[in-house]
Amino acid sequence: MNQPHVAQPQPVFQVDPFVVQTLRAVLGKKLVVETIRGSVSGDLREVKPESCRGAAS
């Protein structure tokens, strides 16, 4: 009845350098980001591409 441990799939996110560069160009400005989950608007305060790797939201 002991089943071998099966690793759970982990999401993998690729960071697009163009997107990071574009977001850094609008730091401190108001913007709206639309996703399939809805939209978020406000001032962009920081860009953290490294925090997206392996993080599920």
Secondary structure, 3 states (H helix, E strand, C coil): CCCCCCCCCCCCCCCCHHHHHHHHHCCCCEEEEEECCEEEEEECCCCCHHHHCCCCC
